Amino acid sequence: MKFEKFIAKRLSSAKKESFSKPVIKISSVSVALGLAVMIISIATVVGFKNSIKEKVTGFTSHLEILPFDNNKSLEEKPINISRNFIKSLPSFENVKHIQFSAHKGGVLKTENQIQGVVLKGVDTDYDWSFLKNNLVEGSIPELKQGKQDYGVLISKMLADKLDLKTGDFIRVWFINGNSAGARGRKFKITGIYDTGMEEFDGSFVIGDLDVVRKLNGWDKHSAGTVEIILKNPGLMDETEDIIYHKIPFDLNIYSAKELYPQIYNWLDLLDMNVVVILILLILVAGINMISTLLILIIERTSMVGLFKALGATNSSIGKIFLIRSSYIIIKGMFWGNLVGLSFYFIQKYFKIFPLDPESYYVNYVPVQLGFFNWFVLNTGILVISIIIMYIPTWYINRISPSKALRYE
């Protein structure tokens, strides 16, 4: 066994630590609490951001192709979905699925109330997985049944506001730009969804794309939007750039970030909060470790002087205290991981901490922590702590053997 490690173990196993004993405990607790809070912070922010992003892209898509114009209204221009470029989209790398939709603004009228809504018409190849997971009542509508009363999904927010339930019939009135009168359509509510996103729940009714086509006078090869679902959402910007350079001149492509910048900008602010929390916790833990190591060195001044008199170098003596401090850090990290990961798994599987969905879009605190994030966090804390601990070891260079041997 090396000399430094042997002495460090002897210091660690000493039964009596005098003044340094409570300081060591405080330092270990500081590292444990700091790491636990870091794990909880990262898991919460990552989980919250991914949960909101999944809601946005689940209701819409990762990328959308729209006609190239300055029209910001709900009167969409048609896209010919039978053209070669649209058919080639599934062959692009990272493209998982494409689907077609169209939007039409209207007024939903009941016996007592009226409400402005947006009918989102979808085709038979629409990916219903997100809405199925957020369905609170009823079922997904069966499209193209050849009936006069088409099935639709409405949000729980609209259902509560207008006192509607599954099985009810509603009438929505639409006005075309080139039409003098309103055209009404009868729908049957087959299901009620609740995403918690007011931007969507407050206005969207999900129905058949053929209804929008007939209202706009489009043929079966037309749609208002081409929605693209990606295999890897993390490559959204790269995939958008690849498709953009091959898209026809009359079409344009937008990512979810560009379509809903207010949501993504709000989520980006959370990253800054986490950075501030991590820096503050690292500073607190670092200052505690510096103080602890200085106390250990000062308390063992006579030992340092004896080792110097026997020929030990400053570097060798410094390693003794670094190894001793490393034991404190590792012990603190063990308990910090135990507390932080316990919170993570309890919240992930039991969801004991709720949230107000009207303010946060989710009804519980979502958590997500991958092995890579956990490993990088632990490795970073250990490396930073060891680097910080080199600072107080410089005090060893100033200790004179002759004076240290008389130190009490």
C-alpha positions, 0 to 999 in steps of 0.5 A: 500500500502506498504511503499516502493512502496508508496514512489517509486510512489511518486518519479516517479510522481514527476514533477521535477527531476532536474539533474536525469531527463535527466539521467533517459531518457538516461537510459530508451532509453539505455534499449529500444535500447539494447532490440530491438537490442537483439530481432532483432539479435536473430530473424535474426540469428535463422531465417537465421540458420533455413533457411539454414538448411531447404535448406540443408535438403530439397534438401537432407534429415536429415539422409542418409543411405549409403553402409559402405565403403571408396568410396568417388567418385560418383560411388555408391554401390547399396543398396538392398531396399527390405531388412527387415531393410530398410522396418522397417525404417518408424516404427522408432520414429521420422521418417516421410518419407523415399525415395530412390535416386542415384547419377551419375556423367556426362558431360552435352554437348550443342552445344557450352559448356560442364559442369560437372553435377551430375544426382540425380535419385529419385523414385516416392515416392520422396518428391518434396515439397522443390523443388516445393517451389523453382521452378522458371519456368516449372513443376516437371518431371513425372517419369517412362513414358516409354519414351526415353527422360526423364524429369529433373529439372536443376538449374537456375545457370546451365540454365543461364550458358548454355543458357537453358530453359524449354522445351529444350532437353539436352544430358548428357554423362556418363562413368562407371568404367567397361566401355570403352566408354561413354554412352549418355542419352537424357533428356527434361528440364521440370522445373528450380529450384533455391535454392540459394545454390551453392553447389547444384545449381552448379551441380545437375540435378534431374531426374529418378532413373531408368536412374541411375539404367540402367546406373549402371546395377542395378535391380529395388530393388537397390538404392544408398542412403536411405534418411530419413526425420524426424518429428522433425529435432531438434532430428536429432542426437538422431534419428541417434544414435538409427538407428545406433545401429540397422543398419546392418554391411554393411550399415552406417548412416550419418546426414546432419551435417556430410555430409555438415560440412562446412555449419553447422560449419559456422552456429555455428559461428553465435551463438558466434556472438550473444552471444558477442552482447548480453553480450555487450548490457547487460553490456552497459545497466547494467552500465547505470542502475547502474549510474542512480540508483547512481545518484538517491540515491545521489540526494535523500541523505537527504531523505535517511537520514530522513528515517533512522532517522525515523527508516527505514532500509537500506533494506527498503530504497534500495527497494524504489530505486529498485522499482523506477529503475524497472519502468525505466526498464519496460518502456524501455523494452516496447519501446524496444519490440515495436521497435524490434517486429515491425522490426520482423513482417515487415521483416517477411511479407514484406521482405524489407531488401534484401541479396546477395544470392551468399554470403548468400544463401538467397535473403532476411534477414530471421527472426524467433522468437518463443514465448519461445525465446522472453519470455526467453529474456525479463525475462532474461533481467528483472532479470539480470537488477534487480540483477545488480541494487542491486550493487549501493544500497550498497551505502545506508549503508554508508549514516549517518543520521546526515550527510545526513540531512545536505546534500544539 
